[in-house]
Each structure stands twice: as structure tokens, then as C-alpha cells.
Amino acid sequence: MRLAKQLLLLISLYVIGASPAPAGMPAALPEDIDTILRLSGPAEARLQSISFFLVGICIASVVVKFLWNVIAKDSSWLPHLSWSKALAVVLLWGALFVLVLTMVSGARELLTPGAWKKDGITYTLEDEQ
């Protein structure tokens, strides 16, 4: 134990006393680096949307885990659910809902051919004339 403490002290003194070492290749950097590294408006909006949905998925996973484990406490045949398995359940159900909603929108187009027109990335009803 004493040897480990001495070794830790020696390594700490070495790291504290080390001088900075030049590394990498020299590059001409722009003057205003903060402006260059800042995200543009659409990129920042996408990042906010992605992070919002990731937080929503994590919260949904925690809720599923909590509810499952509350029910599993009362029944002997349900196993304990970990957070990773709850996350897998939420992602699987999310994929299932995307599939079902895609089928519903496809059926909508099949049942009313020509009633919808593309408007950007979405569809709107064709104006009746």
C-alpha cells in the first residue's frame, strides 16, 4: 500500500511539472473561431429536435421500466426489467407505430387517388375546382 502511495505521488509530481509539448501540424486558423464553430440556424434546430426526442425516449424508457417493475413486484411470472431492456421495448414500439402510421398514410392515398398534392416535404389536399 505504501508503494502505491509513493508511486501515485511520483506520477502526480511528474504530471504537474510537465511542460506543454507541441503536437500536430501547424494550421492557419480563422480570426473569429467562435463564429466558424457556431452552428447555423437549421443545424441548431435539427440538433435541438434530435436532443428533444432522445430525452423523450429516455424518459419513456424510465416510465416503462418503473411501471413494468411495479407490476412485476405483484406477479411472480414477470421478470425484472432493466433500463436497457425498457429502452429496447420503447424503440420497438416506436418502430411499430411508424410502420402503422406509414401504412395508414399509404392507405389514405390509395383510397383517394389524386386527392393529395405534394407541398414541400408534406402533402396537402388538392383544391376542389
N, CA, C and O atoms as a GROMACS GRO file, in nm:
protein
  516
    1MET      N    1   0.082  -0.119   0.000
    1MET     CA    2   0.000   0.000   0.000
    1MET      C    3   0.087   0.126   0.000
    1MET      O    4   0.056   0.224  -0.067
    2ARG      N    5   0.196   0.120   0.076
    2ARG     CA    6   0.285   0.236   0.084
    2ARG      C    7   0.351   0.262  -0.051
    2ARG      O    8   0.370   0.377  -0.090
    3LEU      N    9   0.387   0.155  -0.121
    3LEU     CA   10   0.450   0.168  -0.252
    3LEU      C   11   0.353   0.232  -0.351
    3LEU      O   12   0.393   0.313  -0.434
    4ALA      N   13   0.225   0.196  -0.342
    4ALA     CA   14   0.125   0.253  -0.432
    4ALA      C   15   0.109   0.403  -0.408
    4ALA      O   16   0.096   0.480  -0.503
    5LYS      N   17   0.111   0.445  -0.280
    5LYS     CA   18   0.100   0.588  -0.249
    5LYS      C   19   0.221   0.665  -0.300
    5LYS      O   20   0.207   0.775  -0.352
    6GLN      N   21   0.339   0.608  -0.284
    6GLN     CA   22   0.461   0.674  -0.332
    6GLN      C   23   0.460   0.684  -0.485
    6GLN      O   24   0.500   0.786  -0.542
    7LEU      N   25   0.414   0.578  -0.549
    7LEU     CA   26   0.406   0.580  -0.695
    7LEU      C   27   0.306   0.684  -0.744
    7LEU      O   28   0.331   0.754  -0.841
    8LEU      N   29   0.192   0.692  -0.677
    8LEU     CA   30   0.091   0.792  -0.712
    8LEU      C   31   0.145   0.933  -0.692
    8LEU      O   32   0.120   1.020  -0.776
    9LEU      N   33   0.218   0.958  -0.583
    9LEU     CA   34   0.278   1.089  -0.558
    9LEU      C   35   0.380   1.122  -0.665
    9LEU      O   36   0.384   1.235  -0.714
   10LEU      N   37   0.463   1.026  -0.702
   10LEU     CA   38   0.564   1.047  -0.805
   10LEU      C   39   0.500   1.080  -0.940
   10LEU      O   40   0.545   1.172  -1.010
   11ILE      N   41   0.397   1.007  -0.977
   11ILE     CA   42   0.328   1.034  -1.104
   11ILE      C   43   0.261   1.171  -1.102
   11ILE      O   44   0.264   1.244  -1.201
   12SER      N   45   0.200   1.206  -0.988
   12SER     CA   46   0.134   1.337  -0.976
   12SER      C   47   0.235   1.450  -0.991
   12SER      O   48   0.208   1.547  -1.061
   13LEU      N   49   0.350   1.439  -0.926
   13LEU     CA   50   0.452   1.543  -0.939
   13LEU      C   51   0.504   1.552  -1.081
   13LEU      O   52   0.531   1.661  -1.130
   14TYR      N   53   0.519   1.439  -1.147
   14TYR     CA   54   0.566   1.440  -1.285
   14TYR      C   55   0.465   1.509  -1.378
   14TYR      O   56   0.504   1.587  -1.465
   15VAL      N   57   0.336   1.480  -1.358
   15VAL     CA   58   0.233   1.540  -1.443
   15VAL      C   59   0.222   1.689  -1.416
   15VAL      O   60   0.206   1.768  -1.510
   16ILE      N   61   0.230   1.729  -1.291
   16ILE     CA   62   0.219   1.872  -1.257
   16ILE      C   63   0.336   1.950  -1.314
   16ILE      O   64   0.319   2.063  -1.360
   17GLY      N   65   0.455   1.893  -1.311
   17GLY     CA   66   0.574   1.963  -1.356
   17GLY      C   67   0.599   1.954  -1.506
   17GLY      O   68   0.694   2.015  -1.555
   18ALA      N   69   0.518   1.881  -1.579
   18ALA     CA   70   0.541   1.865  -1.722
   18ALA      C   71   0.514   1.994  -1.797
   18ALA      O   72   0.421   2.067  -1.766
   19SER      N   73   0.597   2.020  -1.896
   19SER     CA   74   0.576   2.139  -1.979
   19SER      C   75   0.494   2.100  -2.102
   19SER      O   76   0.494   1.984  -2.144
   20PRO      N   77   0.423   2.198  -2.159
   20PRO     CA   78   0.342   2.165  -2.278
   20PRO      C   79   0.430   2.120  -2.394
   20PRO      O   80   0.536   2.177  -2.417
   21ALA      N   81   0.385   2.021  -2.466
   21ALA     CA   82   0.460   1.969  -2.580
   21ALA      C   83   0.387   2.007  -2.708
   21ALA      O   84   0.265   1.991  -2.717
   22PRO      N   85   0.459   2.058  -2.807
   22PRO     CA   86   0.394   2.089  -2.934
   22PRO      C   87   0.357   1.960  -3.007
   22PRO      O   88   0.435   1.865  -3.011
   23ALA      N   89   0.238   1.958  -3.063
   23ALA     CA   90   0.193   1.838  -3.133
   23ALA      C   91   0.107   1.879  -3.252
   23ALA      O   92   0.055   1.990  -3.256
   24GLY      N   93   0.093   1.791  -3.346
   24GLY     CA   94   0.008   1.816  -3.460
   24GLY      C   95   0.078   1.899  -3.566
   24GLY      O   96   0.198   1.927  -3.557
   25MET      N   97   0.001   1.936  -3.666
   25MET     CA   98   0.055   2.016  -3.775
   25MET      C   99   0.010   2.160  -3.760
   25MET      O  100  -0.102   2.185  -3.717
   26PRO      N  101   0.095   2.255  -3.795
   26PRO     CA  102   0.053   2.394  -3.786
   26PRO      C  103  -0.055   2.424  -3.890
   26PRO      O  104  -0.049   2.374  -4.003
   27ALA      N  105  -0.152   2.504  -3.851
   27ALA     CA  106  -0.260   2.539  -3.942
   27ALA      C  107  -0.296   2.685  -3.921
   27ALA      O  108  -0.295   2.736  -3.809
   28ALA      N  109  -0.328   2.750  -4.030
   28ALA     CA  110  -0.372   2.889  -4.021
   28ALA      C  111  -0.519   2.890  -3.982
   28ALA      O  112  -0.604   2.848  -4.061
   29LEU      N  113  -0.549   2.935  -3.863
   29LEU     CA  114  -0.686   2.938  -3.815
   29LEU      C  115  -0.751   3.071  -3.848
   29LEU      O  116  -0.682   3.173  -3.855
   30PRO      N  117  -0.882   3.071  -3.867
   30PRO     CA  118  -0.950   3.198  -3.892
   30PRO      C  119  -0.945   3.286  -3.767
   30PRO      O  120  -0.925   3.238  -3.656
   31GLU      N  121  -0.962   3.414  -3.789
   31GLU     CA  122  -0.955   3.510  -3.679
   31GLU      C  123  -1.069   3.490  -3.580
   31GLU      O  124  -1.046   3.491  -3.458
   32ASP      N  125  -1.192   3.472  -3.630
   32ASP     CA  126  -1.309   3.463  -3.543
   32ASP      C  127  -1.353   3.317  -3.534
   32ASP      O  128  -1.447   3.275  -3.602
   33ILE      N  129  -1.285   3.240  -3.449
   33ILE     CA  130  -1.310   3.096  -3.441
   33ILE      C  131  -1.448   3.065  -3.384
   33ILE      O  132  -1.508   2.963  -3.419
   34ASP      N  133  -1.501   3.152  -3.297
   34ASP     CA  134  -1.633   3.128  -3.239
   34ASP      C  135  -1.742   3.133  -3.346
   34ASP      O  136  -1.838   3.056  -3.341
   35THR      N  137  -1.729   3.222  -3.442
   35THR     CA  138  -1.827   3.231  -3.549
   35THR      C  139  -1.819   3.108  -3.639
   35THR      O  140  -1.922   3.058  -3.685
   36ILE      N  141  -1.700   3.060  -3.664
   36ILE     CA  142  -1.682   2.944  -3.750
   36ILE      C  143  -1.739   2.818  -3.685
   36ILE      O  144  -1.801   2.736  -3.754
   37LEU      N  145  -1.721   2.802  -3.555
   37LEU     CA  146  -1.764   2.681  -3.487
   37LEU      C  147  -1.911   2.684  -3.448
   37LEU      O  148  -1.966   2.581  -3.407
   38ARG      N  149  -1.977   2.800  -3.460
   38ARG     CA  150  -2.118   2.809  -3.424
   38ARG      C  151  -2.203   2.740  -3.529
   38ARG      O  152  -2.176   2.751  -3.649
   39LEU      N  153  -2.306   2.669  -3.485
   39LEU     CA  154  -2.397   2.602  -3.578
   39LEU      C  155  -2.486   2.705  -3.648
   39LEU      O  156  -2.521   2.807  -3.590
   40SER      N  157  -2.521   2.676  -3.772
   40SER     CA  158  -2.614   2.762  -3.844
   40SER      C  159  -2.754   2.740  -3.788
   40SER      O  160  -2.776   2.647  -3.710
   41GLY      N  161  -2.848   2.823  -3.827
   41GLY     CA  162  -2.985   2.813  -3.777
   41GLY      C  163  -3.050   2.677  -3.799
   41GLY      O  164  -3.099   2.618  -3.703
   42PRO      N  165  -3.053   2.625  -3.923
   42PRO     CA  166  -3.115   2.494  -3.946
   42PRO      C  167  -3.043   2.381  -3.873
   42PRO      O  168  -3.108   2.289  -3.824
   43ALA      N  169  -2.911   2.386  -3.866
   43ALA     CA  170  -2.836   2.280  -3.798
   43ALA      C  171  -2.866   2.281  -3.648
   43ALA      O  172  -2.879   2.176  -3.586
   44GLU      N  173  -2.876   2.400  -3.591
   44GLU     CA  174  -2.908   2.410  -3.448
   44GLU      C  175  -3.050   2.361  -3.421
   44GLU      O  176  -3.075   2.295  -3.319
   45ALA      N  177  -3.144   2.392  -3.511
   45ALA     CA  178  -3.282   2.345  -3.494
   45ALA      C  179  -3.288   2.193  -3.502
   45ALA      O  180  -3.360   2.130  -3.425
   46ARG      N  181  -3.213   2.133  -3.595
   46ARG     CA  182  -3.210   1.987  -3.605
   46ARG      C  183  -3.151   1.924  -3.479
   46ARG      O  184  -3.203   1.824  -3.429
   47LEU      N  185  -3.044   1.982  -3.429
   47LEU     CA  186  -2.982   1.930  -3.308
   47LEU      C  187  -3.076   1.939  -3.189
   47LEU      O  188  -3.082   1.847  -3.107
   48GLN      N  189  -3.150   2.050  -3.179
   48GLN     CA  190  -3.247   2.064  -3.070
   48GLN      C  191  -3.359   1.962  -3.085
   48GLN      O  192  -3.404   1.906  -2.985
   49SER      N  193  -3.405   1.938  -3.206
   49SER     CA  194  -3.512   1.839  -3.227
   49SER      C  195  -3.465   1.699  -3.191
   49SER      O  196  -3.536   1.624  -3.124
   50ILE      N  197  -3.345   1.664  -3.236
   50ILE     CA  198  -3.292   1.531  -3.206
   50ILE      C  199  -3.274   1.514  -3.056
   50ILE      O  200  -3.310   1.409  -3.001
   51SER      N  201  -3.219   1.615  -2.989
   51SER     CA  202  -3.198   1.601  -2.845
   51SER      C  203  -3.331   1.596  -2.770
   51SER      O  204  -3.342   1.526  -2.669
   52PHE      N  205  -3.432   1.669  -2.818
   52PHE     CA  206  -3.564   1.663  -2.756
   52PHE      C  207  -3.622   1.522  -2.763
   52PHE      O  208  -3.673   1.470  -2.664
   53PHE      N  209  -3.614   1.460  -2.880
   53PHE     CA  210  -3.668   1.325  -2.896
   53PHE      C  211  -3.585   1.221  -2.821
   53PHE      O  212  -3.640   1.124  -2.769
   54LEU      N  213  -3.453   1.240  -2.814
   54LEU     CA  214  -3.371   1.147  -2.735
   54LEU      C  215  -3.406   1.154  -2.587
   54LEU      O  216  -3.413   1.051  -2.520
   55VAL      N  217  -3.427   1.275  -2.536
   55VAL     CA  218  -3.468   1.289  -2.396
   55VAL      C  219  -3.607   1.228  -2.376
   55VAL      O  220  -3.632   1.163  -2.275
   56GLY      N  221  -3.697   1.250  -2.472
   56GLY     CA  222  -3.830   1.190  -2.462
   56GLY      C  223  -3.826   1.039  -2.461
   56GLY      O  224  -3.899   0.976  -2.385
   57ILE      N  225  -3.741   0.980  -2.544
   57ILE     CA  226  -3.726   0.834  -2.547
   57ILE      C  227  -3.669   0.784  -2.415
   57ILE      O  228  -3.713   0.681  -2.364
   58CYS      N  229  -3.570   0.855  -2.361
   58CYS     CA  230  -3.512   0.813  -2.232
   58CYS      C  231  -3.614   0.823  -2.119
   58CYS      O  232  -3.621   0.734  -2.035
   59ILE      N  233  -3.694   0.929  -2.117
   59ILE     CA  234  -3.797   0.944  -2.014
   59ILE      C  235  -3.902   0.834  -2.029
   59ILE      O  236  -3.946   0.776  -1.930
   60ALA      N  237  -3.942   0.806  -2.153
   60ALA     CA  238  -4.040   0.699  -2.176
   60ALA      C  239  -3.984   0.565  -2.131
   60ALA      O  240  -4.058   0.483  -2.078
   61SER      N  241  -3.856   0.541  -2.151
   61SER     CA  242  -3.794   0.416  -2.108
   61SER      C  243  -3.795   0.404  -1.956
   61SER      O  244  -3.822   0.296  -1.902
   62VAL      N  245  -3.768   0.513  -1.887
   62VAL     CA  246  -3.770   0.510  -1.741
   62VAL      C  247  -3.912   0.484  -1.690
   62VAL      O  248  -3.931   0.408  -1.595
   63VAL      N  249  -4.011   0.546  -1.755
   63VAL     CA  250  -4.151   0.526  -1.715
   63VAL      C  251  -4.192   0.380  -1.739
   63VAL      O  252  -4.257   0.319  -1.654
   64VAL      N  253  -4.156   0.324  -1.855
   64VAL     CA  254  -4.189   0.184  -1.885
   64VAL      C  255  -4.122   0.092  -1.784
   64VAL      O  256  -4.185  -0.002  -1.735
   65LYS      N  257  -3.996   0.118  -1.753
   65LYS     CA  258  -3.924   0.035  -1.655
   65LYS      C  259  -3.993   0.042  -1.519
   65LYS      O  260  -4.015  -0.061  -1.455
   66PHE      N  261  -4.028   0.162  -1.476
   66PHE     CA  262  -4.092   0.178  -1.345
   66PHE      C  263  -4.227   0.105  -1.341
   66PHE      O  264  -4.255   0.031  -1.248
   67LEU      N  265  -4.310   0.128  -1.443
   67LEU     CA  266  -4.442   0.064  -1.444
   67LEU      C  267  -4.431  -0.088  -1.453
   67LEU      O  268  -4.504  -0.160  -1.384
   68TRP      N  269  -4.342  -0.138  -1.536
   68TRP     CA  270  -4.323  -0.283  -1.550
   68TRP      C  271  -4.279  -0.344  -1.418
   68TRP      O  272  -4.331  -0.447  -1.375
   69ASN      N  273  -4.182  -0.280  -1.352
   69ASN     CA  274  -4.131  -0.337  -1.228
   69ASN      C  275  -4.232  -0.327  -1.114
   69ASN      O  276  -4.230  -0.411  -1.023
   70VAL      N  277  -4.320  -0.227  -1.116
   70VAL     CA  278  -4.427  -0.221  -1.017
   70VAL      C  279  -4.523  -0.338  -1.037
   70VAL      O  280  -4.565  -0.402  -0.941
   71ILE      N  281  -4.557  -0.365  -1.163
   71ILE     CA  282  -4.646  -0.478  -1.192
   71ILE      C  283  -4.575  -0.610  -1.163
   71ILE      O  284  -4.637  -0.703  -1.112
   72ALA      N  285  -4.446  -0.618  -1.195
   72ALA     CA  286  -4.370  -0.743  -1.174
   72ALA      C  287  -4.354  -0.776  -1.027
   72ALA      O  288  -4.336  -0.892  -0.990
   73LYS      N  289  -4.359  -0.674  -0.942
   73LYS     CA  290  -4.346  -0.699  -0.798
   73LYS      C  291  -4.464  -0.781  -0.746
   73LYS      O  292  -4.449  -0.862  -0.654
   74ASP      N  293  -4.583  -0.761  -0.805
   74ASP     CA  294  -4.704  -0.830  -0.762
   74ASP      C  295  -4.723  -0.966  -0.829
   74ASP      O  296  -4.798  -1.049  -0.779
   75SER      N  297  -4.656  -0.989  -0.939
   75SER     CA  298  -4.673  -1.118  -1.007
   75SER      C  299  -4.538  -1.189  -1.013
   75SER      O  300  -4.433  -1.127  -1.034
   76SER      N  301  -4.542  -1.319  -0.994
   76SER     CA  302  -4.418  -1.396  -0.989
   76SER      C  303  -4.365  -1.434  -1.127
   76SER      O  304  -4.247  -1.466  -1.139
   77TRP      N  305  -4.446  -1.431  -1.229
   77TRP     CA  306  -4.403  -1.478  -1.360
   77TRP      C  307  -4.342  -1.368  -1.447
   77TRP      O  308  -4.283  -1.398  -1.550
   78LEU      N  309  -4.355  -1.240  -1.408
   78LEU     CA  310  -4.292  -1.132  -1.484
   78LEU      C  311  -4.150  -1.108  -1.434
   78LEU      O  312  -4.128  -1.095  -1.314
   79PRO      N  313  -4.052  -1.104  -1.525
   79PRO     CA  314  -3.914  -1.079  -1.481
   79PRO      C  315  -3.890  -0.931  -1.452
   79PRO      O  316  -3.968  -0.845  -1.494
   80HIS      N  317  -3.782  -0.903  -1.381
   80HIS     CA  318  -3.740  -0.765  -1.356
   80HIS      C  319  -3.691  -0.705  -1.488
   80HIS      O  320  -3.622  -0.772  -1.565
   81LEU      N  321  -3.725  -0.580  -1.514
   81LEU     CA  322  -3.689  -0.515  -1.640
   81LEU      C  323  -3.578  -0.413  -1.614
   81LEU      O  324  -3.594  -0.324  -1.531
   82SER      N  325  -3.468  -0.426  -1.686
   82SER     CA  326  -3.359  -0.329  -1.674
   82SER      C  327  -3.387  -0.210  -1.765
   82SER      O  328  -3.478  -0.213  -1.848
   83TRP      N  329  -3.306  -0.104  -1.748
   83TRP     CA  330  -3.329   0.016  -1.829
   83TRP      C  331  -3.300  -0.011  -1.977
   83TRP      O  332  -3.370   0.040  -2.064
   84SER      N  333  -3.198  -0.091  -2.005
   84SER     CA  334  -3.164  -0.118  -2.146
   84SER      C  335  -3.276  -0.198  -2.213
   84SER      O  336  -3.305  -0.176  -2.331
   85LYS      N  337  -3.338  -0.290  -2.140
   85LYS     CA  338  -3.448  -0.366  -2.198
   85LYS      C  339  -3.571  -0.277  -2.214
   85LYS      O  340  -3.646  -0.292  -2.311
   86ALA      N  341  -3.593  -0.186  -2.121
   86ALA     CA  342  -3.704  -0.091  -2.135
   86ALA      C  343  -3.681   0.000  -2.256
   86ALA      O  344  -3.776   0.032  -2.328
   87LEU      N  345  -3.557   0.040  -2.278
   87LEU     CA  346  -3.524   0.121  -2.395
   87LEU      C  347  -3.552   0.043  -2.523
   87LEU      O  348  -3.605   0.098  -2.619
   88ALA      N  349  -3.517  -0.085  -2.524
   88ALA     CA  350  -3.544  -0.169  -2.641
   88ALA      C  351  -3.695  -0.181  -2.665
   88ALA      O  352  -3.740  -0.179  -2.780
   89VAL      N  353  -3.773  -0.195  -2.558
   89VAL     CA  354  -3.919  -0.204  -2.572
   89VAL      C  355  -3.974  -0.074  -2.631
   89VAL      O  356  -4.058  -0.078  -2.722
   90VAL      N  357  -3.928   0.040  -2.580
   90VAL     CA  358  -3.978   0.169  -2.631
   90VAL      C  359  -3.940   0.187  -2.777
   90VAL      O  360  -4.022   0.233  -2.857
   91LEU      N  361  -3.817   0.153  -2.814
   91LEU     CA  362  -3.774   0.167  -2.954
   91LEU      C  363  -3.850   0.072  -3.046
   91LEU      O  364  -3.885   0.109  -3.158
   92LEU      N  365  -3.876  -0.049  -2.999
   92LEU     CA  366  -3.952  -0.145  -3.079
   92LEU      C  367  -4.095  -0.096  -3.101
   92LEU      O  368  -4.145  -0.101  -3.214
   93TRP      N  369  -4.160  -0.050  -2.996
   93TRP     CA  370  -4.296   0.002  -3.011
   93TRP      C  371  -4.298   0.128  -3.097
   93TRP      O  372  -4.391   0.150  -3.174
   94GLY      N  373  -4.195   0.211  -3.085
   94GLY     CA  374  -4.186   0.330  -3.170
   94GLY      C  375  -4.174   0.292  -3.317
   94GLY      O  376  -4.240   0.353  -3.402
   95ALA      N  377  -4.091   0.193  -3.347
   95ALA     CA  378  -4.078   0.146  -3.486
   95ALA      C  379  -4.209   0.087  -3.536
   95ALA      O  380  -4.246   0.106  -3.653
   96LEU      N  381  -4.280   0.017  -3.449
   96LEU     CA  382  -4.409  -0.039  -3.486
   96LEU      C  383  -4.509   0.072  -3.519
   96LEU      O  384  -4.584   0.063  -3.616
   97PHE      N  385  -4.511   0.177  -3.437
   97PHE     CA  386  -4.602   0.289  -3.463
   97PHE      C  387  -4.568   0.360  -3.594
   97PHE      O  388  -4.658   0.401  -3.667
   98VAL      N  389  -4.439   0.375  -3.623
   98VAL     CA  390  -4.400   0.437  -3.751
   98VAL      C  391  -4.449   0.352  -3.867
   98VAL      O  392  -4.499   0.405  -3.966
   99LEU      N  393  -4.435   0.221  -3.856
   99LEU     CA  394  -4.482   0.130  -3.961
   99LEU      C  395  -4.633   0.142  -3.980
   99LEU      O  396  -4.681   0.152  -4.092
  100VAL      N  397  -4.708   0.142  -3.870
  100VAL     CA  398  -4.854   0.150  -3.879
  100VAL      C  399  -4.897   0.285  -3.937
  100VAL      O  400  -4.986   0.290  -4.022
  101LEU      N  401  -4.835   0.393  -3.893
  101LEU     CA  402  -4.873   0.525  -3.946
  101LEU      C  403  -4.836   0.539  -4.093
  101LEU      O  404  -4.907   0.606  -4.168
  102THR      N  405  -4.727   0.476  -4.136
  102THR     CA  406  -4.692   0.476  -4.278
  102THR      C  407  -4.795   0.400  -4.359
  102THR      O  408  -4.833   0.442  -4.469
  103MET      N  409  -4.842   0.287  -4.304
  103MET     CA  410  -4.945   0.210  -4.374
  103MET      C  411  -5.076   0.288  -4.381
  103MET      O  412  -5.146   0.282  -4.482
  104VAL      N  413  -5.110   0.362  -4.276
  104VAL     CA  414  -5.232   0.443  -4.276
  104VAL      C  415  -5.223   0.552  -4.382
  104VAL      O  416  -5.319   0.576  -4.456
  105SER      N  417  -5.108   0.620  -4.390
  105SER     CA  418  -5.095   0.726  -4.491
  105SER      C  419  -5.095   0.668  -4.632
  105SER      O  420  -5.145   0.732  -4.725
  106GLY      N  421  -5.038   0.548  -4.649
  106GLY     CA  422  -5.043   0.484  -4.781
  106GLY      C  423  -5.185   0.444  -4.818
  106GLY      O  424  -5.225   0.459  -4.933
  107ALA      N  425  -5.260   0.394  -4.722
  107ALA     CA  426  -5.400   0.358  -4.748
  107ALA      C  427  -5.482   0.482  -4.780
  107ALA      O  428  -5.572   0.477  -4.864
  108ARG      N  429  -5.451   0.593  -4.714
  108ARG     CA  430  -5.522   0.719  -4.743
  108ARG      C  431  -5.503   0.758  -4.889
  108ARG      O  432  -5.597   0.802  -4.955
  109GLU      N  433  -5.382   0.742  -4.939
  109GLU     CA  434  -5.356   0.778  -5.079
  109GLU      C  435  -5.422   0.678  -5.173
  109GLU      O  436  -5.470   0.717  -5.280
  110LEU      N  437  -5.425   0.550  -5.137
  110LEU     CA  438  -5.488   0.450  -5.223
  110LEU      C  439  -5.639   0.467  -5.230
  110LEU      O  440  -5.701   0.444  -5.334
  111LEU      N  441  -5.698   0.508  -5.119
  111LEU     CA  442  -5.844   0.523  -5.117
  111LEU      C  443  -5.891   0.651  -5.184
  111LEU      O  444  -6.005   0.658  -5.229
  112THR      N  445  -5.805   0.751  -5.191
  112THR     CA  446  -5.842   0.877  -5.255
  112THR      C  447  -5.732   0.918  -5.353
  112THR      O  448  -5.657   1.012  -5.326
  113PRO      N  449  -5.721   0.847  -5.467
  113PRO     CA  450  -5.612   0.879  -5.559
  113PRO      C  451  -5.625   1.020  -5.616
  113PRO      O  452  -5.732   1.061  -5.659
  114GLY      N  453  -5.513   1.092  -5.615
  114GLY     CA  454  -5.510   1.226  -5.672
  114GLY      C  455  -5.565   1.333  -5.580
  114GLY      O  456  -5.566   1.450  -5.618
  115ALA      N  457  -5.612   1.298  -5.460
  115ALA     CA  458  -5.670   1.397  -5.370
  115ALA      C  459  -5.563   1.475  -5.295
  115ALA      O  460  -5.590   1.582  -5.242
  116TRP      N  461  -5.442   1.422  -5.290
  116TRP     CA  462  -5.335   1.487  -5.215
  116TRP      C  463  -5.226   1.533  -5.311
  116TRP      O  464  -5.191   1.461  -5.405
  117LYS      N  465  -5.173   1.652  -5.287
  117LYS     CA  466  -5.061   1.703  -5.368
  117LYS      C  467  -4.944   1.731  -5.276
  117LYS      O  468  -4.961   1.768  -5.159
  118LYS      N  469  -4.825   1.714  -5.329
  118LYS     CA  470  -4.704   1.736  -5.250
  118LYS      C  471  -4.684   1.885  -5.230
  118LYS      O  472  -4.689   1.963  -5.325
  119ASP      N  473  -4.661   1.923  -5.105
  119ASP     CA  474  -4.639   2.063  -5.069
  119ASP      C  475  -4.514   2.068  -4.983
  119ASP      O  476  -4.522   2.059  -4.860
  120GLY      N  477  -4.398   2.084  -5.047
  120GLY     CA  478  -4.272   2.079  -4.973
  120GLY      C  479  -4.240   1.934  -4.939
  120GLY      O  480  -4.231   1.849  -5.028
  121ILE      N  481  -4.224   1.907  -4.811
  121ILE     CA  482  -4.197   1.769  -4.770
  121ILE      C  483  -4.322   1.699  -4.719
  121ILE      O  484  -4.318   1.581  -4.685
  122THR      N  485  -4.434   1.772  -4.714
  122THR     CA  486  -4.560   1.712  -4.668
  122THR      C  487  -4.661   1.714  -4.782
  122THR      O  488  -4.630   1.757  -4.893
  123TYR      N  489  -4.781   1.666  -4.753
  123TYR     CA  490  -4.889   1.663  -4.852
  123TYR      C  491  -5.007   1.744  -4.799
  123TYR      O  492  -5.033   1.746  -4.679
  124THR      N  493  -5.078   1.810  -4.892
  124THR     CA  494  -5.199   1.883  -4.857
  124THR      C  495  -5.310   1.838  -4.952
  124THR      O  496  -5.283   1.780  -5.057
  125LEU      N  497  -5.433   1.866  -4.914
  125LEU     CA  498  -5.546   1.832  -5.000
  125LEU      C  499  -5.545   1.914  -5.126
  125LEU      O  500  -5.518   2.034  -5.122
  126GLU      N  501  -5.575   1.851  -5.237
  126GLU     CA  502  -5.586   1.920  -5.364
  126GLU      C  503  -5.710   2.008  -5.360
  126GLU      O  504  -5.814   1.965  -5.312
  127ASP      N  505  -5.699   2.131  -5.410
  127ASP     CA  506  -5.815   2.221  -5.409
  127ASP      C  507  -5.923   2.169  -5.504
  127ASP      O  508  -5.894   2.130  -5.617
  128GLU      N  509  -6.046   2.169  -5.456
  128GLU     CA  510  -6.157   2.127  -5.541
  128GLU      C  511  -6.194   2.242  -5.634
  128GLU      O  512  -6.201   2.358  -5.593
  129GLN      N  513  -6.216   2.207  -5.760
  129GLN     CA  514  -6.246   2.314  -5.858
  129GLN      C  515  -6.374   2.287  -5.929
  129GLN      O  516  -6.415   2.366  -6.015
   0.00000   0.00000   0.00000
